[in-house]
Amino acid sequence: MNILWIGGNHPRHLYYINKIQEKFPIAGSVIEFRENMLPTPPEGITSIDKENFIRHFKNRDLAEKKYFMEQAMPDCPILKTSRADLNSKTTVNFIKEINPDMVLIFGCYLIKEPLYSALPANTINLHAGLSPRYRGSATLFWPFYFLEPNYAGATFHYIIAEPDAGDIIHQVTPDLEKNDGIHDVACKVIIKSAEEMLKLLDMARHKKLKSFKQKATGKNFLTTDFKPEHLRIIYNIYNDDMVKCYLEGKLKSTTPKLKNQFTS
């Protein structure tokens, strides 16, 4: 397999591709340099919302350093890009030079033309969310906001023009522990996803992967849907102890029905 990766530069993104590269050579990478891990609180919000905002993103930064540590750039030819230039002819030309028969995606902006048409059919996106229930942005946050932390997971799917809506290949959720906060769960999702992708790639060398059509249920969350006020649920009501409440039966939630490549 001649594999190319398109992804972000945050620790979680680099961890994912570096774990894959331990067993599968990567022919090239397109790396989008993302927003700051510690964003500035919006102006005009209340003191409690500002406090929650700072706490939330500081804890995210600390969790990624704890679980992923320092991550080097993948050892392969790299095209560094921005959100504005991701879908440019420069990216298309770089990909044509690599000529991949498989492309893995995780953590970049939405793929559009002309890049979309330059990718092979065997292009697999890791979406940090359980599609179709949670599509779009911040989809490891919204399960907590809606009081179902057990729905924090990831979906491997083929890409189509619509965000996070391609045929599903495989889904994962992490093992939850009582001391897990929202960012522990998010990091565990990525760690398990990297482990599962290694299995999927090994399987793909020998046979075609199964795929599952997505049903049109769920919500496509936009970046603008998130507001600092949403964090009150996580921190002021549950003090980031929602996983513990769920495991102790104080929060009720249905069980996700995951699409699984490894079961018949």
C-alpha positions in Angstrom: 0.0 0.0 0.0 1.2 3.5 -0.9 -0.3 5.5 2.0 -0.5 9.3 2.2 -1.8 11.1 5.3 -3.7 14.4 5.5 -4.1 15.8 9.0 -3.6 18.4 11.6 -0.5 19.3 13.7 -1.9 19.0 17.2 -0.5 16.2 19.4 -3.5 13.9 18.9 -3.1 14.2 15.1 0.6 13.5 15.1 0.2 10.7 17.6 -2.2 8.9 15.3 -0.1 9.0 12.2 3.1 8.2 14.1 1.6 5.1 15.6 0.5 4.0 12.2 4.0 4.7 10.8 5.5 2.3 13.3 4.1 -0.6 11.2 3.1 0.9 7.9 5.4 3.2 5.8 3.9 6.6 5.0 4.8 7.9 1.5 3.9 11.5 2.3 1.9 13.8 4.6 -0.1 17.0 4.1 -0.1 18.7 7.5 -2.5 21.6 8.2 -1.3 23.9 10.9 -4.3 24.3 13.2 -5.6 26.9 15.7 -3.9 27.5 19.0 -4.5 24.8 21.6 -5.2 27.6 24.2 -7.7 29.9 22.6 -8.5 33.3 24.1 -11.9 33.5 25.8 -14.5 35.5 23.8 -15.2 39.0 24.9 -18.3 40.0 26.8 -18.9 36.6 28.5 -19.6 36.3 32.2 -16.9 35.6 34.8 -18.1 32.0 35.4 -18.1 31.3 31.6 -14.6 32.8 31.2 -13.4 30.7 34.1 -14.9 27.5 32.6 -13.5 28.4 29.1 -10.0 28.8 30.5 -10.3 25.6 32.6 -11.6 23.6 29.7 -8.9 24.4 27.2 -6.1 24.4 29.7 -7.2 20.9 30.8 -7.4 19.8 27.2 -3.8 21.0 26.7 -2.6 19.2 29.8 -4.4 16.0 28.8 -2.9 15.9 25.4 0.6 16.4 26.9 -0.1 13.6 29.4 -1.4 11.0 26.9 0.5 12.0 23.7 3.6 13.9 25.0 5.8 15.5 22.4 5.1 14.2 18.9 7.6 14.6 16.0 6.5 15.2 12.4 6.1 11.9 10.5 9.3 10.7 8.7 8.3 11.2 5.1 8.0 14.1 2.5 5.7 16.7 4.1 3.7 19.5 2.6 2.9 22.1 5.4 -0.3 24.0 4.7 -3.1 26.1 6.2 -6.8 25.8 6.3 -7.0 28.4 3.5 -4.6 26.5 1.3 -5.5 22.9 2.1 -7.7 22.4 -1.0 -5.3 24.2 -3.3 -3.6 23.1 -6.5 -0.4 23.0 -4.6 -1.8 20.2 -2.4 -3.2 18.4 -5.5 0.2 18.5 -7.2 1.9 17.2 -4.0 -0.5 14.3 -3.9 -0.1 13.5 -7.6 3.7 13.2 -7.0 3.1 10.7 -4.2 0.4 8.9 -6.2 -1.1 7.1 -3.2 -3.5 4.2 -3.5 -4.7 4.9 0.1 -5.2 8.2 1.9 -5.8 8.5 5.6 -7.3 11.7 7.0 -7.5 13.0 10.6 -7.8 16.5 11.9 -7.8 18.7 8.8 -10.4 21.1 7.5 -13.2 19.9 5.2 -11.9 18.4 2.0 -13.3 20.3 -1.0 -12.5 20.6 -4.7 -10.0 20.4 -6.4 -8.5 18.2 -3.7 -11.5 16.0 -3.3 -11.3 14.7 -6.9 -7.6 14.1 -6.6 -8.0 11.5 -3.8 -8.3 7.8 -4.5 -11.6 6.0 -3.7 -9.8 4.3 -0.8 -9.6 7.5 1.3 -10.5 6.9 4.9 -11.3 9.6 7.4 -11.1 9.3 11.2 -14.0 11.3 12.5 -13.7 11.9 16.3 -17.4 11.3 16.9 -20.0 8.6 16.4 -21.6 9.2 13.1 -24.4 9.8 12.2 -25.4 10.7 15.8 -22.5 13.2 16.2 -21.2 14.8 13.0 -19.3 18.0 12.4 -17.4 19.9 15.0 -16.5 19.3 18.7 -18.2 15.8 18.5 -16.3 14.5 21.6 -17.7 17.4 23.6 -21.4 17.2 22.6 -22.0 13.7 24.1 -21.0 15.1 27.5 -23.3 18.1 27.0 -26.2 15.8 26.2 -25.4 13.6 29.3 -24.3 10.5 27.4 -20.5 10.2 27.8 -20.6 6.6 26.6 -21.3 8.0 23.1 -17.9 9.7 22.9 -16.2 7.6 20.2 -14.8 7.7 16.7 -15.9 6.6 13.2 -13.7 5.5 10.3 -15.5 6.2 7.1 -14.9 6.8 3.4 -15.1 10.4 2.4 -17.8 11.9 0.3 -18.6 15.6 -0.5 -20.9 15.8 2.6 -19.1 16.1 6.0 -18.7 12.9 8.0 -21.4 11.1 5.9 -19.6 8.5 3.9 -20.0 4.8 4.3 -18.8 3.6 7.7 -16.0 1.1 8.0 -15.5 0.8 11.7 -16.4 2.6 15.0 -14.7 2.6 18.4 -15.4 3.8 22.0 -12.9 3.7 24.8 -13.1 1.8 28.1 -14.4 4.3 30.7 -12.9 4.6 34.2 -14.4 6.5 37.1 -11.7 9.1 37.3 -11.9 10.0 33.6 -12.7 13.6 32.8 -14.0 14.8 29.4 -10.5 15.2 28.0 -9.3 11.8 29.3 -12.1 10.2 27.3 -11.2 12.2 24.2 -7.6 11.2 24.3 -8.5 7.6 24.9 -10.7 7.7 21.8 -7.7 8.7 19.7 -5.4 6.1 21.3 -7.9 3.3 20.7 -8.5 4.6 17.1 -4.8 4.3 16.3 -4.8 0.8 17.6 -7.8 -0.2 15.6 -6.5 1.5 12.4 -3.4 -0.7 12.6 -5.8 -3.7 12.6 -7.8 -2.3 9.7 -4.7 -1.7 7.6 -3.5 -5.2 8.2 -6.9 -6.6 7.2 -7.0 -4.4 4.1 -3.8 -6.0 2.8 -5.6 -9.3 2.4 -9.3 -8.4 1.6 -11.7 -5.6 0.9 -13.1 -3.9 4.0 -16.8 -4.1 4.7 -18.7 -0.8 4.6 -22.0 0.2 6.2 -24.4 2.9 4.9 -25.1 5.8 7.2 -28.7 6.5 8.1 -29.7 10.1 8.0 -30.2 10.6 11.7 -28.2 12.7 14.1 -26.9 16.3 13.9 -24.1 18.0 12.0 -22.6 20.3 14.6 -21.1 23.5 13.4 -18.2 25.4 15.1 -20.6 28.2 15.8 -22.9 25.9 17.8 -20.4 25.8 20.7 -20.8 28.6 23.3 -18.9 29.0 26.5 -22.2 28.7 28.4 -22.4 25.1 27.4 -19.5 24.4 29.7 -21.6 25.1 32.7 -23.1 21.6 32.3 -19.7 20.0 32.4 -18.1 22.0 35.2 -20.7 23.7 37.3 -23.2 21.0 37.5 -21.0 17.8 37.2 -17.6 19.2 38.0 -16.2 17.0 35.2 -17.3 13.9 37.0 -19.9 12.8 34.4 -18.2 9.5 33.6 -18.2 8.6 37.3 -21.9 9.4 37.5 -22.6 7.3 34.4 -20.6 4.3 35.7 -22.4 4.5 39.0 -25.8 4.5 37.3 -26.7 8.1 38.2 -26.8 9.0 34.5 -28.9 6.8 32.2 -28.0 6.3 28.5 -28.6 3.8 25.8 -25.8 1.7 24.5 -24.2 2.7 21.2 -24.6 0.2 18.4 -21.2 0.3 16.8 -20.3 -0.8 13.3 -17.5 -3.3 13.7 -15.2 -4.6 10.9 -14.0 -7.5 13.0 -17.3 -9.2 13.7 -19.3 -11.1 11.2 
